[in-house]
Amino acid sequence: MRGYYPSYMKRFFKENNIKIDMLSGDEELIQQYTTDFLSFSYYMSTVIASKAEEQLTGNFSWSGSNPYLETSDWGWQIDPVGLRILLNQLYDRYQKPLFIVENGLGAEDHPDAHGEIVDDYRINYLRSHIHAMKEAIEDGVELMGYLPWGCIDLVSCSTGEMRKRYGFIYVDKNNEGEGTLERSRKKSFLWYKNVIKSNGQNL
């Protein structure tokens, strides 16, 4: 990110008998061609658990449960303020533009009597996180982009199941592989369409 190894890495290399082969001019090239921006995924914040049995498992993360936060159907902490804090921390540390490439809510979606998916919980999740991004921008963070996860229901990476849905578009398929694969728009589809059209002004 900065064009050079942090000082503590040099000690780590030395104590672990790691030798980085450098040719003449390599360090200058690394300094000249630094990273243009930092992209990352954000779904939840975490806290440290004092006991292993108290840990929650997220997407490649393990943590304790924060009793002051709401959780998703899968126990993931819903923390838009945590996103604002992270944006500020990363921007303060690296002074590079930031890009959120994944953010969303995994939930069980069920069609109502009219066959519609009224996923206000997903809208509320995304609205609160977009609001947190706006606050971070007001704080001075250079945020170059945002991508929600995801556009359409698909097999969840973290659990390998269809019933954990993230999309704006519902896919008629269950965990057992049963269903027509018919697609239908959820309420969040039309809401997010308006968010895009208004460049985030209409939440």
N, C-alpha and C positions, 0 to 999 in steps of 0.2 A: 504493500500500500504506500509506503513512504520511500521506497527505492533502496532500502538497506535492511539488513537483518537487525532485529532488536538486540541490544547488548547481552541480554540474558541467554539468547540462543547460542552465542559464541561459547559461553560457559557450558551449555548443554552439549554442544558438539564436542567440546574438549573432553568432558567427563564421560561421554559415551563413545569415545574413539571414532567420531564421525569426521571425515575430511571432505570438505566441499572443494572440488577441483575448479579453480578459477584461472582463466587465461588472462593475459594482459588486456585490459580494456573492459573486462566483464563487469566490474563494479560500476564503471562509468555508464555502461549500457543499462544496467539495472536502475541506476539513478535517473537516467534520462527517460526510460519508458515505464513509468509507474502506472498503477491501475487508474482507469478513468472514472470508475464508480464502484460502489459496493452494493450487491444485491443479496437479499436474504428472505427467508420465509418467517412469518410470525402467525402463530395460532393461539398461544397462551404464554403466561408467565409461569415461573416455577419458584418454589421455595425449598430449602434444604430439609430433608426428613431426618429425624434423629434415629429412627429405626427402619431397617430394611422393609419390614412388613407394612410400614405406613406410606411407602412410596407409591406414586401414581405413574403409570406408563403412558407416555405420549408418543409422538413420532420421533423416535431416536432420543428421547429424553426421559429421565426418571426424577421424580421430585416428590415433595410432601404436599399435602392438601392445604390450601389456604382457606381457612373457615370464613373469611370475609368476602370471598368471591363466589359468584354463581358458577355453575359448571354445566357443561354440555351433557347430552345423553350418555356420553362415554367418559364423563368425569373430568374432562379437560377444563381448566380454569379459564373463565371469560374475563379478560383484563385489558380493555382498551387503553386505560391509563398506562399500563405497562408498555404498550406500544409507543406511546408518546415519550416515555422515559428512555426506552431503548433507542429511538430515533435520535434523541438529544445526545445520548452517550456515544453512539457510533459516530455522529457528525462531529462532536467535540473531539473525539479521539483521532479521527482520520482526516477531517476537513475535505471529504470527497462527497459528491452527489450520491444519494441513496435511492435504491429501487426495491420496493416490496414486490416480490415475484409470486408470493403465495400468501393468502389470508382468507380464511373461511370457516364455516361452522358445519361439522359433521353431525347430522341429525336423522332421526327416523321420520320420514315423510309419508303421510297416509292420505290418499284421495278422500274428499268428503262425499256426501250423498250426491253431489253434482259432478263428481269425478275431478274436482279441482284441488290443487295443493295450496292451501293458505298457510304459507310458511312465514308468518310474521316474526317468529323467533330468529330466522335467518336475516330478515331485513333489519331487525333491531341490532343484531350482532354486527352486521356490516356497517350500518349507519353509525353506531358508536365508535367503530374503529376508524371510519373515514373522518369523523369529527375529531378524533384524537390526532389524525394526520394533519388536519387543518391547524390544530393548536400547535403542533410541532413546527409547521411551516411559519406560523406567527412567531414562534420562539427563535426562528432564524435558520432552521434546518432546510437544506436544499434537497427536496424530495422530487426526483425526476419522473417517477412513475409508480403505478399501483396496479396489480393484477389479482383479482379474487380467484380463489380455487373453489370450484371450477365452473366451467360453462355448463357441463352436462353430467348427469350421474354416471359414475363409473365404479369399478371395484376399488375399495379403499386400500391405499398403500399400507396403512398401519394395522389393519385388521383382516384384510383379504376378503371383505364381504360387501355385498351390494346394499344391504340395509342401512349402512352408514353413508348417507347421501350428502353431497356438497353442492350439487349443481343447481342452476336456475331452470334447467330442463329435466323433467322427470322421465325416467326410462322404466317401462313396465317389465321388470325382471327382478326376481327375488334371489335369496342366497342359494336356493336349490336349483337355480337355472330355469325356473318356470316363469312364463310370461311371454307377451307378444313382441317385446322390444319397441312397442309404440312409444313415441315421444309426445310430451305435452308440456306446455309452459306453466311454471309455478307462478304464484303471485310475485315472487322476488324477481322474476324475469322482467316483467313490465316496470317494476320499481327501479331496477338497475338500468334498464334502457333509458329511463328518464334521468337517472343520475349521470349517465354518460352524455346524454343530449345537453344537459345543463352544465357540464363540466364540473360536477360535484356541488353545484349550488342548491339543487333541489334534493334534499335528503328526506 
